[in-house]
Amino acid sequence: MTQNQIFVKIDEYKEILNIVGIVKNKITKAKETIDKINELKKQENEEIETWGSNLESVSKKVGVIEEALSQVNN
């Protein structure tokens, strides 16, 4: 099996390395952004869950009050 050789000018080689470095930096920043979005999504879901629990609690209390009032009227 023969290997193909690629010859690149040193200027182009340095430019390619620079571009690869920039791309790696952008990938790192994109991953950090995704991590932040996931954390915000987690916090949002926890908050929505809390709201749901609070709403359920209020709903039960309203039901108890409604039942108590209906017994008073009878």
Phi and psi restraints in degrees (value plus and minus 20) as a CYANA .aco file:
   2 THR   PHI    -121.6   -81.6
   2 THR   PSI     124.6   164.6
   3 GLN   PHI    -115.7   -75.7
   3 GLN   PSI     117.9   157.9
   4 ASN   PHI    -104.1   -64.1
   4 ASN   PSI     117.1   157.1
   5 GLN   PHI    -123.7   -83.7
   5 GLN   PSI     121.9   161.9
   6 ILE   PHI    -138.3   -98.3
   6 ILE   PSI     109.2   149.2
   7 PHE   PHI    -126.8   -86.8
   7 PHE   PSI     108.1   148.1
   8 VAL   PHI    -149.4  -109.4
   8 VAL   PSI     119.9   159.9
   9 LYS   PHI     -84.2   -44.2
   9 LYS   PSI     127.3   167.3
  10 ILE   PHI     -79.8   -39.8
  10 ILE   PSI     -58.7   -18.7
  11 ASP   PHI     -78.8   -38.8
  11 ASP   PSI     -67.3   -27.3
  12 GLU   PHI     -86.1   -46.1
  12 GLU   PSI     -56.9   -16.9
  13 TYR   PHI     -80.6   -40.6
  13 TYR   PSI     -67.0   -27.0
  14 LYS   PHI     -84.1   -44.1
  14 LYS   PSI     -59.3   -19.3
  15 GLU   PHI     -85.3   -45.3
  15 GLU   PSI     -61.1   -21.1
  16 ILE   PHI     -83.3   -43.3
  16 ILE   PSI     -64.1   -24.1
  17 LEU   PHI     -80.3   -40.3
  17 LEU   PSI     -59.9   -19.9
  18 ASN   PHI     -83.5   -43.5
  18 ASN   PSI     -65.5   -25.5
  19 ILE   PHI     -83.0   -43.0
  19 ILE   PSI     -62.4   -22.4
  20 VAL   PHI     -81.3   -41.3
  20 VAL   PSI     -61.3   -21.3
  21 GLY   PHI     -82.1   -42.1
  21 GLY   PSI     -62.1   -22.1
  22 ILE   PHI     -83.5   -43.5
  22 ILE   PSI     -64.5   -24.5
  23 VAL   PHI     -81.9   -41.9
  23 VAL   PSI     -63.5   -23.5
  24 LYS   PHI     -81.6   -41.6
  24 LYS   PSI     -60.0   -20.0
  25 ASN   PHI     -82.9   -42.9
  25 ASN   PSI     -64.1   -24.1
  26 LYS   PHI     -83.3   -43.3
  26 LYS   PSI     -59.8   -19.8
  27 ILE   PHI     -83.3   -43.3
  27 ILE   PSI     -63.8   -23.8
  28 THR   PHI     -80.1   -40.1
  28 THR   PSI     -65.0   -25.0
  29 LYS   PHI     -84.7   -44.7
  29 LYS   PSI     -58.6   -18.6
  30 ALA   PHI     -84.4   -44.4
  30 ALA   PSI     -61.5   -21.5
  31 LYS   PHI     -83.3   -43.3
  31 LYS   PSI     -61.5   -21.5
  32 GLU   PHI     -82.3   -42.3
  32 GLU   PSI     -60.9   -20.9
  33 THR   PHI     -83.8   -43.8
  33 THR   PSI     -63.1   -23.1
  34 ILE   PHI     -83.1   -43.1
  34 ILE   PSI     -60.7   -20.7
  35 ASP   PHI     -81.0   -41.0
  35 ASP   PSI     -62.6   -22.6
  36 LYS   PHI     -84.2   -44.2
  36 LYS   PSI     -62.5   -22.5
  37 ILE   PHI     -82.0   -42.0
  37 ILE   PSI     -63.5   -23.5
  38 ASN   PHI     -82.8   -42.8
  38 ASN   PSI     -58.9   -18.9
  39 GLU   PHI     -86.0   -46.0
  39 GLU   PSI     -63.3   -23.3
  40 LEU   PHI     -83.2   -43.2
  40 LEU   PSI     -59.9   -19.9
  41 LYS   PHI     -83.1   -43.1
  41 LYS   PSI     -61.2   -21.2
  42 LYS   PHI     -82.0   -42.0
  42 LYS   PSI     -67.0   -27.0
  43 GLN   PHI     -82.9   -42.9
  43 GLN   PSI     -60.4   -20.4
  44 GLU   PHI     -82.7   -42.7
  44 GLU   PSI     -64.7   -24.7
  45 ASN   PHI     -82.4   -42.4
  45 ASN   PSI     -59.6   -19.6
  46 GLU   PHI     -84.2   -44.2
  46 GLU   PSI     -61.0   -21.0
  47 GLU   PHI     -85.4   -45.4
  47 GLU   PSI     -64.0   -24.0
  48 ILE   PHI     -82.6   -42.6
  48 ILE   PSI     -59.5   -19.5
  49 GLU   PHI     -82.0   -42.0
  49 GLU   PSI     -62.7   -22.7
  50 THR   PHI     -82.6   -42.6
  50 THR   PSI     -64.3   -24.3
  51 TRP   PHI     -79.8   -39.8
  51 TRP   PSI     -62.5   -22.5
  52 GLY   PHI     -81.5   -41.5
  52 GLY   PSI     -63.0   -23.0
  53 SER   PHI     -84.5   -44.5
  53 SER   PSI     -63.4   -23.4
  54 ASN   PHI     -83.4   -43.4
  54 ASN   PSI     -61.3   -21.3
  55 LEU   PHI     -83.9   -43.9
  55 LEU   PSI     -61.7   -21.7
  56 GLU   PHI     -83.4   -43.4
  56 GLU   PSI     -61.8   -21.8
  57 SER   PHI     -82.4   -42.4
  57 SER   PSI     -66.1   -26.1
  58 VAL   PHI     -83.0   -43.0
  58 VAL   PSI     -60.3   -20.3
  59 SER   PHI     -81.5   -41.5
  59 SER   PSI     -62.3   -22.3
  60 LYS   PHI     -84.7   -44.7
  60 LYS   PSI     -61.2   -21.2
  61 LYS   PHI     -84.0   -44.0
  61 LYS   PSI     -60.4   -20.4
  62 VAL   PHI     -83.4   -43.4
  62 VAL   PSI     -58.9   -18.9
  63 GLY   PHI     -82.2   -42.2
  63 GLY   PSI     -62.3   -22.3
  64 VAL   PHI     -84.5   -44.5
  64 VAL   PSI     -64.1   -24.1
  65 ILE   PHI     -83.0   -43.0
  65 ILE   PSI     -64.1   -24.1
  66 GLU   PHI     -81.0   -41.0
  66 GLU   PSI     -62.6   -22.6
  67 GLU   PHI     -85.3   -45.3
  67 GLU   PSI     -62.6   -22.6
  68 ALA   PHI     -82.9   -42.9
  68 ALA   PSI     -61.9   -21.9
  69 LEU   PHI     -87.6   -47.6
  69 LEU   PSI     -56.1   -16.1
  70 SER   PHI     -89.2   -49.2
  70 SER   PSI     -50.2   -10.2
  71 GLN   PHI     -93.0   -53.0
  71 GLN   PSI     -51.9   -11.9
  72 VAL   PHI     -87.1   -47.1
  72 VAL   PSI     -58.6   -18.6
  73 ASN   PHI     -92.4   -52.4
  73 ASN   PSI     -39.2     0.8
